[in-house]
Amino acid sequence: MTPDSRVKLLLVDDRPENLLALEAILEPLGQILIRAHSGAEALKSVLNHDFAAILLDVQMPDMNGFDAAQIIKSREKSRFIPIIFLSAISKEDAYVFKGYSMGAVDYVFKPFNPDVLRSKVAVFVDLYMKQQRIKEQAELLADSEKRELELQHRAQLLEAEAISSAQLTELNNQLHARQEELEQAMGVRNRFYASMSHELRTPINAVIGYSTLLIDNIYGPLNEKQTEGLERTLKAARHLLELVNDVLDLSKIEAGKIELALQPVHVAHLIDDLFVTVRPLADQHGSDLTFEHPAETLSVLTDPRRVRQILLNLLSNAIKFGEKKPIRVECRKLDDGGVSISVTDQGEGISEEDQPRVFEEFVQVSPTQHVGTGLGLPISRRLASLLDGSLEVESVPGEGSTFRLNLPAEARAKLFEAEDIPVEAVAEQDQRVA
């Protein structure tokens, strides 16, 4: 690894001996370790540097770790930096819950296992480096597209001025060369997305797999505190995997890497099957599910996997934000032969000005803290558009929200050269709900 390719990790603790111990644990990763002896010093460092992760002590004088994390998460530049809380005193569940509610990815008790902590930090280092590579590829593609537009505009001007045949031929040659460059850049991006599916998921799945083995006592019995700690680690890793899956799904849709598998779909049967998947989550939150549909058979020609992915997201959101109140799914036939499926909750609702924002990437408008990536609704709306349908929202604050999926009687087949979103994308979302 070259010095320029190393990432920065911020270590925050008011005790120099603790910082020295952290440096010794993380030194084998070969990254840049930056010290901060207080919460205020940590905030200054976040303003001046980009960090792959922050290891933050909870108990510190003047400004504790929770206060520092709240300020870090409130800033646009640093809101997505993963924070791992470290604590030797605040081990009560209330402190742990407070840490996760502030956006932390993990809460580790001292003394910790050096190998486990190093492995966790290595996952975030790897994820940060992959994100930087994606950003660089996007910038190269944007530059190529800009040059392509400039050349197209130039061709229009030359044609309008009736330039000579020789000049026009030369310009066409240049346009052809630029087009080949753009196609090559897009090919590189598509191959990059394909490889990222494996490279990003593999280290996270390793954390999930080994945590599961430990919880199942494969390597020997655990005491109650060890089990609780591993369960929190497993929960944080699964949340990170959900974020990676959603980012990859969104990237594939934007890159046109999808092929619809159209077939007749019995809408009522699909929703009945979906209720089996989400009912454990509904029971956990104390929400009753009801399904209203006409006696006649409602069938449309569409992609059942994509419809299931959209409705699964809408139902899981309704359960999370429904405040333990009944949730109603209603299906009705449209005048054009299509079908409208609405998911209605009686939760906190969404203000009129925030309703368009719920379909933006990485946006969560709810004042209540809920674990999520902010990508489910943007992905669902784009999938609905690919199915020649639409996804709309109606909401009144304090009364609840209704998300309505409208599908045509027959979706048009769309074929792309790039590969399809893998089947496991939908299966993985099923696992998130379960």
Secondary structure as a PSIPRED ss2 file (coil, helix, strand):
# PSIPRED VFORMAT (PSIPRED V4.0)

   1 M C   1.000  0.000  0.000
   2 T C   1.000  0.000  0.000
   3 P H   0.000  1.000  0.000
   4 D H   0.000  1.000  0.000
   5 S H   0.000  1.000  0.000
   6 R C   1.000  0.000  0.000
   7 V C   1.000  0.000  0.000
   8 K E   0.000  0.000  1.000
   9 L E   0.000  0.000  1.000
  10 L E   0.000  0.000  1.000
  11 L E   0.000  0.000  1.000
  12 V E   0.000  0.000  1.000
  13 D C   1.000  0.000  0.000
  14 D C   1.000  0.000  0.000
  15 R C   1.000  0.000  0.000
  16 P H   0.000  1.000  0.000
  17 E H   0.000  1.000  0.000
  18 N H   0.000  1.000  0.000
  19 L H   0.000  1.000  0.000
  20 L H   0.000  1.000  0.000
  21 A H   0.000  1.000  0.000
  22 L H   0.000  1.000  0.000
  23 E H   0.000  1.000  0.000
  24 A H   0.000  1.000  0.000
  25 I H   0.000  1.000  0.000
  26 L H   0.000  1.000  0.000
  27 E H   0.000  1.000  0.000
  28 P H   0.000  1.000  0.000
  29 L H   0.000  1.000  0.000
  30 G C   1.000  0.000  0.000
  31 Q C   1.000  0.000  0.000
  32 I E   0.000  0.000  1.000
  33 L E   0.000  0.000  1.000
  34 I E   0.000  0.000  1.000
  35 R E   0.000  0.000  1.000
  36 A E   0.000  0.000  1.000
  37 H C   1.000  0.000  0.000
  38 S C   1.000  0.000  0.000
  39 G H   0.000  1.000  0.000
  40 A H   0.000  1.000  0.000
  41 E H   0.000  1.000  0.000
  42 A H   0.000  1.000  0.000
  43 L H   0.000  1.000  0.000
  44 K H   0.000  1.000  0.000
  45 S H   0.000  1.000  0.000
  46 V H   0.000  1.000  0.000
  47 L H   0.000  1.000  0.000
  48 N H   0.000  1.000  0.000
  49 H C   1.000  0.000  0.000
  50 D C   1.000  0.000  0.000
  51 F C   1.000  0.000  0.000
  52 A C   1.000  0.000  0.000
  53 A E   0.000  0.000  1.000
  54 I E   0.000  0.000  1.000
  55 L E   0.000  0.000  1.000
  56 L E   0.000  0.000  1.000
  57 D E   0.000  0.000  1.000
  58 V C   1.000  0.000  0.000
  59 Q C   1.000  0.000  0.000
  60 M C   1.000  0.000  0.000
  61 P C   1.000  0.000  0.000
  62 D C   1.000  0.000  0.000
  63 M C   1.000  0.000  0.000
  64 N C   1.000  0.000  0.000
  65 G H   0.000  1.000  0.000
  66 F H   0.000  1.000  0.000
  67 D H   0.000  1.000  0.000
  68 A H   0.000  1.000  0.000
  69 A H   0.000  1.000  0.000
  70 Q H   0.000  1.000  0.000
  71 I H   0.000  1.000  0.000
  72 I H   0.000  1.000  0.000
  73 K H   0.000  1.000  0.000
  74 S H   0.000  1.000  0.000
  75 R C   1.000  0.000  0.000
  76 E C   1.000  0.000  0.000
  77 K C   1.000  0.000  0.000
  78 S C   1.000  0.000  0.000
  79 R C   1.000  0.000  0.000
  80 F C   1.000  0.000  0.000
  81 I C   1.000  0.000  0.000
  82 P C   1.000  0.000  0.000
  83 I E   0.000  0.000  1.000
  84 I E   0.000  0.000  1.000
  85 F E   0.000  0.000  1.000
  86 L E   0.000  0.000  1.000
  87 S E   0.000  0.000  1.000
  88 A C   1.000  0.000  0.000
  89 I C   1.000  0.000  0.000
  90 S C   1.000  0.000  0.000
  91 K C   1.000  0.000  0.000
  92 E C   1.000  0.000  0.000
  93 D H   0.000  1.000  0.000
  94 A H   0.000  1.000  0.000
  95 Y H   0.000  1.000  0.000
  96 V H   0.000  1.000  0.000
  97 F H   0.000  1.000  0.000
  98 K H   0.000  1.000  0.000
  99 G H   0.000  1.000  0.000
 100 Y H   0.000  1.000  0.000
 101 S H   0.000  1.000  0.000
 102 M C   1.000  0.000  0.000
 103 G C   1.000  0.000  0.000
 104 A C   1.000  0.000  0.000
 105 V C   1.000  0.000  0.000
 106 D E   0.000  0.000  1.000
 107 Y E   0.000  0.000  1.000
 108 V E   0.000  0.000  1.000
 109 F E   0.000  0.000  1.000
 110 K C   1.000  0.000  0.000
 111 P C   1.000  0.000  0.000
 112 F C   1.000  0.000  0.000
 113 N C   1.000  0.000  0.000
 114 P H   0.000  1.000  0.000
 115 D H   0.000  1.000  0.000
 116 V H   0.000  1.000  0.000
 117 L H   0.000  1.000  0.000
 118 R H   0.000  1.000  0.000
 119 S H   0.000  1.000  0.000
 120 K H   0.000  1.000  0.000
 121 V H   0.000  1.000  0.000
 122 A H   0.000  1.000  0.000
 123 V H   0.000  1.000  0.000
 124 F H   0.000  1.000  0.000
 125 V H   0.000  1.000  0.000
 126 D H   0.000  1.000  0.000
 127 L H   0.000  1.000  0.000
 128 Y H   0.000  1.000  0.000
 129 M H   0.000  1.000  0.000
 130 K H   0.000  1.000  0.000
 131 Q H   0.000  1.000  0.000
 132 Q H   0.000  1.000  0.000
 133 R H   0.000  1.000  0.000
 134 I H   0.000  1.000  0.000
 135 K H   0.000  1.000  0.000
 136 E H   0.000  1.000  0.000
 137 Q H   0.000  1.000  0.000
 138 A H   0.000  1.000  0.000
 139 E H   0.000  1.000  0.000
 140 L H   0.000  1.000  0.000
 141 L H   0.000  1.000  0.000
 142 A H   0.000  1.000  0.000
 143 D H   0.000  1.000  0.000
 144 S H   0.000  1.000  0.000
 145 E H   0.000  1.000  0.000
 146 K H   0.000  1.000  0.000
 147 R H   0.000  1.000  0.000
 148 E H   0.000  1.000  0.000
 149 L H   0.000  1.000  0.000
 150 E H   0.000  1.000  0.000
 151 L H   0.000  1.000  0.000
 152 Q H   0.000  1.000  0.000
 153 H H   0.000  1.000  0.000
 154 R H   0.000  1.000  0.000
 155 A H   0.000  1.000  0.000
 156 Q H   0.000  1.000  0.000
 157 L H   0.000  1.000  0.000
 158 L H   0.000  1.000  0.000
 159 E H   0.000  1.000  0.000
 160 A H   0.000  1.000  0.000
 161 E C   1.000  0.000  0.000
 162 A C   1.000  0.000  0.000
 163 I C   1.000  0.000  0.000
 164 S C   1.000  0.000  0.000
 165 S H   0.000  1.000  0.000
 166 A H   0.000  1.000  0.000
 167 Q H   0.000  1.000  0.000
 168 L H   0.000  1.000  0.000
 169 T H   0.000  1.000  0.000
 170 E H   0.000  1.000  0.000
 171 L H   0.000  1.000  0.000
 172 N H   0.000  1.000  0.000
 173 N H   0.000  1.000  0.000
 174 Q H   0.000  1.000  0.000
 175 L H   0.000  1.000  0.000
 176 H H   0.000  1.000  0.000
 177 A H   0.000  1.000  0.000
 178 R H   0.000  1.000  0.000
 179 Q H   0.000  1.000  0.000
 180 E H   0.000  1.000  0.000
 181 E H   0.000  1.000  0.000
 182 L H   0.000  1.000  0.000
 183 E H   0.000  1.000  0.000
 184 Q H   0.000  1.000  0.000
 185 A H   0.000  1.000  0.000
 186 M H   0.000  1.000  0.000
 187 G H   0.000  1.000  0.000
 188 V H   0.000  1.000  0.000
 189 R H   0.000  1.000  0.000
 190 N H   0.000  1.000  0.000
 191 R H   0.000  1.000  0.000
 192 F H   0.000  1.000  0.000
 193 Y H   0.000  1.000  0.000
 194 A H   0.000  1.000  0.000
 195 S H   0.000  1.000  0.000
 196 M H   0.000  1.000  0.000
 197 S H   0.000  1.000  0.000
 198 H H   0.000  1.000  0.000
 199 E H   0.000  1.000  0.000
 200 L H   0.000  1.000  0.000
 201 R H   0.000  1.000  0.000
 202 T H   0.000  1.000  0.000
 203 P H   0.000  1.000  0.000
 204 I H   0.000  1.000  0.000
 205 N H   0.000  1.000  0.000
 206 A H   0.000  1.000  0.000
 207 V H   0.000  1.000  0.000
 208 I H   0.000  1.000  0.000
 209 G H   0.000  1.000  0.000
 210 Y H   0.000  1.000  0.000
 211 S H   0.000  1.000  0.000
 212 T H   0.000  1.000  0.000
 213 L H   0.000  1.000  0.000
 214 L H   0.000  1.000  0.000
 215 I H   0.000  1.000  0.000
 216 D C   1.000  0.000  0.000
 217 N C   1.000  0.000  0.000
 218 I C   1.000  0.000  0.000
 219 Y C   1.000  0.000  0.000
 220 G C   1.000  0.000  0.000
 221 P C   1.000  0.000  0.000
 222 L C   1.000  0.000  0.000
 223 N C   1.000  0.000  0.000
 224 E H   0.000  1.000  0.000
 225 K H   0.000  1.000  0.000
 226 Q H   0.000  1.000  0.000
 227 T H   0.000  1.000  0.000
 228 E H   0.000  1.000  0.000
 229 G H   0.000  1.000  0.000
 230 L H   0.000  1.000  0.000
 231 E H   0.000  1.000  0.000
 232 R H   0.000  1.000  0.000
 233 T H   0.000  1.000  0.000
 234 L H   0.000  1.000  0.000
 235 K H   0.000  1.000  0.000
 236 A H   0.000  1.000  0.000
 237 A H   0.000  1.000  0.000
 238 R H   0.000  1.000  0.000
 239 H H   0.000  1.000  0.000
 240 L H   0.000  1.000  0.000
 241 L H   0.000  1.000  0.000
 242 E H   0.000  1.000  0.000
 243 L H   0.000  1.000  0.000
 244 V H   0.000  1.000  0.000
 245 N H   0.000  1.000  0.000
 246 D H   0.000  1.000  0.000
 247 V H   0.000  1.000  0.000
 248 L H   0.000  1.000  0.000
 249 D H   0.000  1.000  0.000
 250 L H   0.000  1.000  0.000
 251 S H   0.000  1.000  0.000
 252 K H   0.000  1.000  0.000
 253 I H   0.000  1.000  0.000
 254 E H   0.000  1.000  0.000
 255 A C   1.000  0.000  0.000
 256 G C   1.000  0.000  0.000
 257 K C   1.000  0.000  0.000
 258 I C   1.000  0.000  0.000
 259 E C   1.000  0.000  0.000
 260 L C   1.000  0.000  0.000
 261 A C   1.000  0.000  0.000
 262 L C   1.000  0.000  0.000
 263 Q E   0.000  0.000  1.000
 264 P E   0.000  0.000  1.000
 265 V E   0.000  0.000  1.000
 266 H E   0.000  0.000  1.000
 267 V H   0.000  1.000  0.000
 268 A H   0.000  1.000  0.000
 269 H H   0.000  1.000  0.000
 270 L H   0.000  1.000  0.000
 271 I H   0.000  1.000  0.000
 272 D H   0.000  1.000  0.000
 273 D H   0.000  1.000  0.000
 274 L H   0.000  1.000  0.000
 275 F H   0.000  1.000  0.000
 276 V H   0.000  1.000  0.000
 277 T H   0.000  1.000  0.000
 278 V H   0.000  1.000  0.000
 279 R H   0.000  1.000  0.000
 280 P H   0.000  1.000  0.000
 281 L H   0.000  1.000  0.000
 282 A H   0.000  1.000  0.000
 283 D H   0.000  1.000  0.000
 284 Q H   0.000  1.000  0.000
 285 H H   0.000  1.000  0.000
 286 G C   1.000  0.000  0.000
 287 S C   1.000  0.000  0.000
 288 D C   1.000  0.000  0.000
 289 L E   0.000  0.000  1.000
 290 T E   0.000  0.000  1.000
 291 F E   0.000  0.000  1.000
 292 E E   0.000  0.000  1.000
 293 H C   1.000  0.000  0.000
 294 P C   1.000  0.000  0.000
 295 A C   1.000  0.000  0.000
 296 E C   1.000  0.000  0.000
 297 T C   1.000  0.000  0.000
 298 L C   1.000  0.000  0.000
 299 S E   0.000  0.000  1.000
 300 V E   0.000  0.000  1.000
 301 L E   0.000  0.000  1.000
 302 T E   0.000  0.000  1.000
 303 D C   1.000  0.000  0.000
 304 P H   0.000  1.000  0.000
 305 R H   0.000  1.000  0.000
 306 R H   0.000  1.000  0.000
 307 V H   0.000  1.000  0.000
 308 R H   0.000  1.000  0.000
 309 Q H   0.000  1.000  0.000
 310 I H   0.000  1.000  0.000
 311 L H   0.000  1.000  0.000
 312 L H   0.000  1.000  0.000
 313 N H   0.000  1.000  0.000
 314 L H   0.000  1.000  0.000
 315 L H   0.000  1.000  0.000
 316 S H   0.000  1.000  0.000
 317 N H   0.000  1.000  0.000
 318 A H   0.000  1.000  0.000
 319 I H   0.000  1.000  0.000
 320 K H   0.000  1.000  0.000
 321 F H   0.000  1.000  0.000
 322 G C   1.000  0.000  0.000
 323 E C   1.000  0.000  0.000
 324 K C   1.000  0.000  0.000
 325 K C   1.000  0.000  0.000
 326 P C   1.000  0.000  0.000
 327 I E   0.000  0.000  1.000
 328 R E   0.000  0.000  1.000
 329 V E   0.000  0.000  1.000
 330 E E   0.000  0.000  1.000
 331 C E   0.000  0.000  1.000
 332 R E   0.000  0.000  1.000
 333 K E   0.000  0.000  1.000
 334 L C   1.000  0.000  0.000
 335 D C   1.000  0.000  0.000
 336 D C   1.000  0.000  0.000
 337 G C   1.000  0.000  0.000
 338 G C   1.000  0.000  0.000
 339 V E   0.000  0.000  1.000
 340 S E   0.000  0.000  1.000
 341 I E   0.000  0.000  1.000
 342 S E   0.000  0.000  1.000
 343 V E   0.000  0.000  1.000
 344 T E   0.000  0.000  1.000
 345 D C   1.000  0.000  0.000
 346 Q C   1.000  0.000  0.000
 347 G C   1.000  0.000  0.000
 348 E C   1.000  0.000  0.000
 349 G C   1.000  0.000  0.000
 350 I C   1.000  0.000  0.000
 351 S C   1.000  0.000  0.000
 352 E C   1.000  0.000  0.000
 353 E C   1.000  0.000  0.000
 354 D C   1.000  0.000  0.000
 355 Q C   1.000  0.000  0.000
 356 P H   0.000  1.000  0.000
 357 R H   0.000  1.000  0.000
 358 V H   0.000  1.000  0.000
 359 F H   0.000  1.000  0.000
 360 E C   1.000  0.000  0.000
 361 E C   1.000  0.000  0.000
 362 F C   1.000  0.000  0.000
 363 V C   1.000  0.000  0.000
 364 Q C   1.000  0.000  0.000
 365 V C   1.000  0.000  0.000
 366 S C   1.000  0.000  0.000
 367 P C   1.000  0.000  0.000
 368 T C   1.000  0.000  0.000
 369 Q C   1.000  0.000  0.000
 370 H C   1.000  0.000  0.000
 371 V C   1.000  0.000  0.000
 372 G C   1.000  0.000  0.000
 373 T C   1.000  0.000  0.000
 374 G C   1.000  0.000  0.000
 375 L C   1.000  0.000  0.000
 376 G H   0.000  1.000  0.000
 377 L H   0.000  1.000  0.000
 378 P H   0.000  1.000  0.000
 379 I H   0.000  1.000  0.000
 380 S H   0.000  1.000  0.000
 381 R H   0.000  1.000  0.000
 382 R H   0.000  1.000  0.000
 383 L H   0.000  1.000  0.000
 384 A H   0.000  1.000  0.000
 385 S H   0.000  1.000  0.000
 386 L H   0.000  1.000  0.000
 387 L C   1.000  0.000  0.000
 388 D C   1.000  0.000  0.000
 389 G C   1.000  0.000  0.000
 390 S E   0.000  0.000  1.000
 391 L E   0.000  0.000  1.000
 392 E E   0.000  0.000  1.000
 393 V E   0.000  0.000  1.000
 394 E E   0.000  0.000  1.000
 395 S E   0.000  0.000  1.000
 396 V E   0.000  0.000  1.000
 397 P C   1.000  0.000  0.000
 398 G C   1.000  0.000  0.000
 399 E C   1.000  0.000  0.000
 400 G E   0.000  0.000  1.000
 401 S E   0.000  0.000  1.000
 402 T E   0.000  0.000  1.000
 403 F E   0.000  0.000  1.000
 404 R E   0.000  0.000  1.000
 405 L E   0.000  0.000  1.000
 406 N E   0.000  0.000  1.000
 407 L E   0.000  0.000  1.000
 408 P C   1.000  0.000  0.000
 409 A C   1.000  0.000  0.000
 410 E E   0.000  0.000  1.000
 411 A C   1.000  0.000  0.000
 412 R C   1.000  0.000  0.000
 413 A C   1.000  0.000  0.000
 414 K C   1.000  0.000  0.000
 415 L C   1.000  0.000  0.000
 416 F C   1.000  0.000  0.000
 417 E C   1.000  0.000  0.000
 418 A C   1.000  0.000  0.000
 419 E C   1.000  0.000  0.000
 420 D C   1.000  0.000  0.000
 421 I C   1.000  0.000  0.000
 422 P C   1.000  0.000  0.000
 423 V C   1.000  0.000  0.000
 424 E H   0.000  1.000  0.000
 425 A H   0.000  1.000  0.000
 426 V H   0.000  1.000  0.000
 427 A H   0.000  1.000  0.000
 428 E H   0.000  1.000  0.000
 429 Q H   0.000  1.000  0.000
 430 D H   0.000  1.000  0.000
 431 Q H   0.000  1.000  0.000
 432 R H   0.000  1.000  0.000
 433 V H   0.000  1.000  0.000
 434 A C   1.000  0.000  0.000
